[in-house]
Amino acid sequence: MALSEIHRVLKPGGKFVFIEHVAAPRGTFMRACQRVVRPAWRLVADGGHPDRETYTSIVRANFRQVDGDCFYIYNTFVSPHVAGVARK
């Protein structure tokens, strides 16, 4: 719903600049850890989901163009991260 609203309020040619933690790749130890901590994480992190595939959601949100780079902050359950720009 948030991405739909961002898309709605951006004027044509507008940019949505984002930095967000995303789910680790499926089948990895980090992804398993993210799933284990998810219930507690939602309580302490304002409803956040450490295993949400946010970048995929941004790509599917009908932006004209999405450019993002993935990076890791090691020793945390909220890695990898993605930073980028989505254009309307």
Z-matrix of the N, CA and C atoms (Angstrom, degrees):
N
C 1 1.438
C 2 1.529 1 110.90
N 3 1.331 2 116.33 1 -37.85
C 4 1.466 3 119.41 2 -179.04
C 5 1.523 4 110.81 3 -64.59
N 6 1.326 5 117.05 4 -41.31
C 7 1.471 6 119.67 5 179.85
C 8 1.522 7 111.28 6 -66.65
N 9 1.312 8 116.99 7 -36.02
C 10 1.470 9 119.91 8 176.41
C 11 1.523 10 110.75 9 -62.52
N 12 1.317 11 116.29 10 -40.86
C 13 1.462 12 120.44 11 179.59
C 14 1.528 13 111.39 12 -68.75
N 15 1.324 14 117.08 13 -40.36
C 16 1.465 15 120.29 14 176.43
C 17 1.519 16 109.64 15 -59.99
N 18 1.322 17 117.10 16 -46.52
C 19 1.455 18 121.44 17 179.20
C 20 1.530 19 111.04 18 -61.18
N 21 1.324 20 116.28 19 -40.75
C 22 1.461 21 121.17 20 -178.17
C 23 1.530 22 111.93 21 -63.87
N 24 1.330 23 117.51 22 -43.29
C 25 1.459 24 120.04 23 -173.57
C 26 1.531 25 113.85 24 -83.71
N 27 1.317 26 117.47 25 -16.61
C 28 1.469 27 119.11 26 177.36
C 29 1.521 28 110.06 27 -71.47
N 30 1.316 29 116.10 28 135.41
C 31 1.459 30 118.46 29 174.76
C 32 1.528 31 108.42 30 -77.96
N 33 1.321 32 118.48 31 160.54
C 34 1.467 33 120.52 32 178.38
C 35 1.524 34 110.21 33 -54.26
N 36 1.316 35 115.99 34 131.86
C 37 1.459 36 121.92 35 -177.01
C 38 1.516 37 113.28 36 87.13
N 39 1.354 38 116.92 37 -5.01
C 40 1.462 39 121.29 38 -179.57
C 41 1.523 40 111.72 39 -68.77
N 42 1.334 41 115.05 40 159.06
C 43 1.461 42 121.54 41 -177.97
C 44 1.520 43 110.80 42 -119.17
N 45 1.307 44 115.42 43 137.99
C 46 1.459 45 123.90 44 171.29
C 47 1.522 46 106.11 45 -109.62
N 48 1.329 47 116.61 46 109.10
C 49 1.463 48 122.35 47 -179.80
C 50 1.525 49 107.05 48 -94.90
N 51 1.329 50 116.81 49 129.55
C 52 1.463 51 119.73 50 -174.96
C 53 1.522 52 112.10 51 -136.18
N 54 1.306 53 114.27 52 151.81
C 55 1.465 54 123.65 53 167.09
C 56 1.518 55 104.96 54 -142.02
N 57 1.301 56 116.74 55 126.99
C 58 1.459 57 119.76 56 -169.80
C 59 1.521 58 109.85 57 -154.83
N 60 1.333 59 115.81 58 145.66
C 61 1.464 60 117.88 59 171.00
C 62 1.526 61 107.31 60 -79.47
N 63 1.315 62 115.07 61 148.06
C 64 1.461 63 121.08 62 -178.68
C 65 1.522 64 109.03 63 -132.90
N 66 1.307 65 115.59 64 167.33
C 67 1.462 66 120.79 65 179.33
C 68 1.524 67 110.58 66 -64.69
N 69 1.320 68 114.82 67 142.47
C 70 1.460 69 120.30 68 172.17
C 71 1.530 70 108.16 69 -67.43
N 72 1.320 71 117.56 70 160.64
C 73 1.468 72 119.63 71 179.68
C 74 1.533 73 111.95 72 -56.72
N 75 1.320 74 115.35 73 143.42
C 76 1.468 75 121.38 74 179.12
C 77 1.528 76 109.93 75 -57.99
N 78 1.321 77 115.25 76 141.94
C 79 1.459 78 121.15 77 177.02
C 80 1.521 79 114.44 78 84.55
N 81 1.335 80 118.15 79 0.12
C 82 1.465 81 120.17 80 -179.66
C 83 1.525 82 110.27 81 -93.60
N 84 1.324 83 114.75 82 160.38
C 85 1.453 84 120.48 83 176.94
C 86 1.532 85 110.46 84 -61.47
N 87 1.311 86 117.46 85 -39.48
C 88 1.464 87 121.22 86 -179.89
C 89 1.533 88 110.72 87 -62.24
N 90 1.321 89 117.82 88 -40.14
C 91 1.467 90 120.57 89 178.59
C 92 1.530 91 109.97 90 -63.89
N 93 1.322 92 117.50 91 -40.40
C 94 1.462 93 121.15 92 177.14
C 95 1.529 94 110.28 93 -62.30
N 96 1.314 95 117.25 94 -42.25
C 97 1.466 96 120.93 95 177.67
C 98 1.524 97 110.76 96 -62.81
N 99 1.320 98 117.07 97 -40.84
C 100 1.460 99 120.52 98 178.72
C 101 1.524 100 111.14 99 -61.02
N 102 1.306 101 116.79 100 -39.69
C 103 1.471 102 119.84 101 179.29
C 104 1.520 103 111.63 102 -68.40
N 105 1.327 104 116.76 103 -37.47
C 106 1.463 105 120.50 104 -179.72
C 107 1.526 106 111.00 105 -65.91
N 108 1.330 107 117.31 106 -41.99
C 109 1.470 108 120.16 107 -176.40
C 110 1.533 109 112.92 108 -85.06
N 111 1.321 110 117.90 109 -7.49
C 112 1.467 111 121.15 110 -175.60
C 113 1.524 112 114.51 111 -51.96
N 114 1.349 113 121.04 112 -48.82
C 115 1.472 114 118.72 113 -178.13
C 116 1.535 115 112.95 114 -59.82
N 117 1.315 116 117.46 115 -45.46
C 118 1.464 117 120.75 116 179.24
C 119 1.526 118 110.47 117 -69.43
N 120 1.321 119 116.41 118 -37.51
C 121 1.467 120 120.42 119 -179.21
C 122 1.525 121 111.09 120 -60.66
N 123 1.299 122 116.47 121 -40.50
C 124 1.471 123 120.47 122 179.38
C 125 1.521 124 110.95 123 -60.84
N 126 1.331 125 117.34 124 -34.80
C 127 1.466 126 120.83 125 179.80
C 128 1.529 127 112.23 126 -73.47
N 129 1.323 128 117.01 127 -41.23
C 130 1.472 129 120.13 128 -174.32
C 131 1.516 130 113.09 129 -93.17
N 132 1.308 131 118.21 130 -12.63
C 133 1.467 132 121.19 131 -175.86
C 134 1.527 133 111.51 132 -120.12
N 135 1.322 134 116.21 133 38.07
C 136 1.462 135 121.87 134 172.80
C 137 1.526 136 113.34 135 54.72
N 138 1.334 137 116.16 136 42.24
C 139 1.456 138 120.31 137 176.13
C 140 1.517 139 114.89 138 84.14
N 141 1.322 140 117.21 139 9.40
C 142 1.472 141 121.00 140 -178.16
C 143 1.518 142 113.17 141 -67.95
N 144 1.309 143 114.86 142 159.07
C 145 1.463 144 122.59 143 178.85
C 146 1.525 145 108.23 144 -125.05
N 147 1.327 146 118.57 145 108.49
C 148 1.461 147 118.91 146 -179.57
C 149 1.525 148 113.44 147 -68.27
N 150 1.327 149 117.64 148 -15.30
C 151 1.470 150 120.78 149 -177.65
C 152 1.530 151 112.60 150 -111.71
N 153 1.313 152 117.32 151 23.94
C 154 1.475 153 120.48 152 178.97
C 155 1.527 154 109.75 153 -82.57
N 156 1.319 155 117.28 154 137.57
C 157 1.470 156 122.74 155 179.55
C 158 1.534 157 109.23 156 -88.60
N 159 1.319 158 114.77 157 67.99
C 160 1.462 159 121.95 158 -172.21
C 161 1.520 160 112.87 159 -63.26
N 162 1.311 161 117.89 160 -41.82
C 163 1.471 162 119.48 161 -178.54
C 164 1.526 163 110.47 162 -61.74
N 165 1.316 164 116.67 163 -41.27
C 166 1.460 165 120.67 164 177.52
C 167 1.529 166 110.17 165 -60.22
N 168 1.324 167 116.52 166 -40.32
C 169 1.466 168 120.06 167 178.16
C 170 1.522 169 111.65 168 -64.47
N 171 1.318 170 117.26 169 -39.92
C 172 1.467 171 120.85 170 178.19
C 173 1.524 172 110.20 171 -63.30
N 174 1.322 173 116.71 172 -44.14
C 175 1.468 174 121.29 173 179.71
C 176 1.529 175 110.55 174 -60.92
N 177 1.320 176 117.50 175 -36.94
C 178 1.468 177 122.01 176 -177.46
C 179 1.533 178 113.81 177 -84.20
N 180 1.324 179 118.25 178 1.32
C 181 1.467 180 121.63 179 -172.49
C 182 1.530 181 113.43 180 -89.75
N 183 1.303 182 118.53 181 21.84
C 184 1.472 183 123.61 182 173.82
C 185 1.518 184 115.34 183 67.93
N 186 1.328 185 117.39 184 24.12
C 187 1.462 186 118.87 185 171.32
C 188 1.520 187 108.49 186 -74.69
N 189 1.319 188 116.24 187 151.58
C 190 1.462 189 121.27 188 -179.26
C 191 1.522 190 110.53 189 -65.89
N 192 1.323 191 116.56 190 -40.50
C 193 1.463 192 121.19 191 -177.96
C 194 1.519 193 108.93 192 -148.64
N 195 1.333 194 117.22 193 138.03
C 196 1.461 195 122.46 194 176.53
C 197 1.515 196 107.75 195 -129.70
N 198 1.325 197 115.82 196 124.17
C 199 1.468 198 122.11 197 175.96
C 200 1.516 199 107.70 198 -122.42
N 201 1.322 200 116.58 199 127.29
C 202 1.459 201 119.89 200 -179.82
C 203 1.514 202 111.44 201 -146.97
N 204 1.313 203 114.79 202 152.03
C 205 1.463 204 122.14 203 176.42
C 206 1.520 205 108.86 204 -121.69
N 207 1.322 206 115.56 205 135.74
C 208 1.453 207 122.04 206 179.76
C 209 1.530 208 109.17 207 -93.64
N 210 1.345 209 115.94 208 140.47
C 211 1.457 210 120.21 209 174.59
C 212 1.517 211 108.68 210 -146.96
N 213 1.323 212 115.60 211 160.14
C 214 1.459 213 121.33 212 -176.06
C 215 1.519 214 110.93 213 -116.23
N 216 1.323 215 114.71 214 139.91
C 217 1.453 216 122.32 215 166.71
C 218 1.520 217 103.63 216 -114.04
N 219 1.299 218 116.51 217 107.99
C 220 1.456 219 120.50 218 -171.58
C 221 1.517 220 112.34 219 -73.57
N 222 1.336 221 114.59 220 159.53
C 223 1.459 222 123.91 221 178.48
C 224 1.525 223 112.86 222 65.97
N 225 1.314 224 116.82 223 33.93
C 226 1.453 225 121.16 224 174.48
C 227 1.528 226 108.39 225 -142.76
N 228 1.323 227 116.98 226 149.10
C 229 1.460 228 120.79 227 -179.54
C 230 1.515 229 112.55 228 -80.43
N 231 1.307 230 117.78 229 -5.40
C 232 1.464 231 120.69 230 -179.01
C 233 1.526 232 110.01 231 -108.74
N 234 1.282 233 115.64 232 48.36
C 235 1.451 234 122.00 233 176.60
C 236 1.516 235 106.29 234 -132.78
N 237 1.278 236 120.80 235 146.16
C 238 1.461 237 128.99 236 10.60
C 239 1.531 238 112.76 237 -78.88
N 240 1.315 239 113.31 238 175.21
C 241 1.463 240 122.45 239 176.41
C 242 1.527 241 108.16 240 -121.16
N 243 1.306 242 115.70 241 161.48
C 244 1.454 243 120.91 242 173.62
C 245 1.530 244 106.80 243 -136.80
N 246 1.313 245 114.86 244 139.61
C 247 1.463 246 121.11 245 176.72
C 248 1.524 247 107.20 246 -130.55
N 249 1.330 248 116.11 247 142.65
C 250 1.457 249 117.70 248 -178.85
C 251 1.512 250 113.84 249 178.11
N 252 1.313 251 113.65 250 -165.02
C 253 1.456 252 122.57 251 -178.19
C 254 1.524 253 108.74 252 -136.00
N 255 1.328 254 115.48 253 133.03
C 256 1.464 255 121.80 254 172.61
C 257 1.517 256 106.77 255 -112.90
N 258 1.329 257 117.03 256 131.73
C 259 1.473 258 121.49 257 -177.22
C 260 1.522 259 110.14 258 -112.61
N 261 1.338 260 113.85 259 138.71
C 262 1.460 261 119.19 260 178.09
C 263 1.495 262 110.27 261 -88.45
